[in-house]
Amino acid sequence: MTVYVDEAIWSWKGRKWCHLMADDVAELHRFAYRLGLQLSSYQGPPKTSAPHYDITGFERNRAVRMGAVPVGRKEIVELFRRVRVRGVETHRRRQLAAGR
């Protein structure tokens, strides 16, 4: 599985932020753990449409050194769409199985 990171262009609280994403949620969490991220920086269904971590530019640099693939805005949006569709389907199946 591959882990991806976009450019740190989003300003918030005086820092530049970006997104850490993967083809597989389990791989995303494993990589985030190795990177030393707190689970509180995880964003995913049902809170957001696509599973990802919000990380700082500093964390982005470390992620790339650890093997994350840097991608541009076009690629990260494409990945958001691909992962979101898969994640929404999985979330809906779980809700149906739970009788919701």
C-alpha positions as CSV (number, residue, x, y, z in Angstrom):
1,M,0.0,0.0,0.0
2,T,1.0,3.6,-0.6
3,V,0.8,6.6,1.7
4,Y,0.5,10.0,0.1
5,V,1.0,13.6,1.3
6,D,0.0,16.8,-0.5
7,E,1.7,20.2,-0.3
8,A,1.5,22.1,3.0
9,I,-0.5,25.1,1.7
10,W,-3.4,25.3,4.2
11,S,-2.8,28.0,6.9
12,W,-4.3,27.4,10.3
13,K,-3.2,28.6,13.7
14,G,0.0,30.2,12.3
15,R,1.2,27.0,10.6
16,K,1.0,25.4,7.1
17,W,-0.9,22.1,7.0
18,C,-1.5,19.3,4.6
19,H,-3.1,15.9,4.3
20,L,-1.7,12.4,4.9
21,M,-3.7,9.8,3.0
22,A,-3.4,6.1,2.0
23,D,-5.1,3.6,-0.3
24,D,-6.0,1.6,2.9
25,V,-7.2,3.0,6.3
26,A,-5.2,0.4,8.2
27,E,-2.0,1.4,6.4
28,L,-2.8,5.0,7.0
29,H,-3.1,4.4,10.8
30,R,0.1,2.3,10.8
31,F,2.1,5.0,9.1
32,A,0.6,7.7,11.3
33,Y,1.6,5.7,14.4
34,R,5.2,5.3,13.1
35,L,5.2,9.1,12.3
36,G,4.2,9.7,15.9
37,L,0.9,11.3,15.2
38,Q,-1.9,11.5,17.7
39,L,-5.2,9.8,16.8
40,S,-6.9,13.2,17.5
41,S,-5.4,14.5,14.2
42,Y,-7.3,11.8,12.3
43,Q,-10.2,12.9,10.1
44,G,-12.6,10.3,8.7
45,P,-16.2,9.1,8.3
46,P,-18.6,10.0,9.6
47,K,-16.9,13.2,10.6
48,T,-15.4,13.9,7.1
49,S,-15.9,12.2,3.8
50,A,-12.4,10.7,3.3
51,P,-10.0,9.2,5.9
52,H,-6.9,11.3,6.4
53,Y,-4.6,13.0,8.9
54,D,-4.1,16.7,9.0
55,I,-0.3,17.2,9.5
56,T,2.0,20.2,9.6
57,G,4.7,21.0,7.1
58,F,7.3,19.7,9.5
59,E,5.5,16.4,9.9
60,R,5.1,16.3,6.1
61,N,8.9,16.5,5.6
62,R,9.3,13.6,8.0
63,A,6.6,11.6,6.3
64,V,8.3,12.0,2.9
65,R,11.6,10.9,4.4
66,M,9.8,7.8,5.8
67,G,8.4,6.9,2.4
68,A,5.2,8.9,1.8
69,V,4.7,9.9,-1.8
70,P,4.5,13.6,-2.3
71,V,1.6,14.5,-4.6
72,G,0.0,17.7,-6.0
73,R,-3.4,19.1,-5.5
74,K,-4.9,17.3,-8.5
75,E,-3.7,13.9,-7.3
76,I,-4.8,14.4,-3.7
77,V,-8.3,15.4,-4.8
78,E,-8.4,12.3,-7.0
79,L,-7.3,10.2,-4.0
80,F,-9.9,11.9,-1.8
81,R,-12.6,10.9,-4.2
82,R,-11.4,7.3,-4.6
83,V,-11.0,6.7,-0.9
84,R,-14.2,8.6,0.0
85,V,-16.3,6.3,-2.2
86,R,-14.8,3.2,-0.7
87,G,-15.1,4.6,2.8
88,V,-18.7,5.7,2.4
89,E,-19.6,2.2,1.1
90,T,-17.9,0.5,4.0
91,H,-19.5,2.9,6.5
92,R,-22.9,2.3,5.0
93,R,-22.5,-1.5,5.1
94,R,-21.5,-1.4,8.8
95,Q,-24.6,0.8,9.6
96,L,-26.9,-1.7,7.8
97,A,-25.3,-4.6,9.6
98,A,-25.9,-2.9,12.9
99,G,-29.5,-2.3,12.0
100,R,-29.3,1.5,11.6
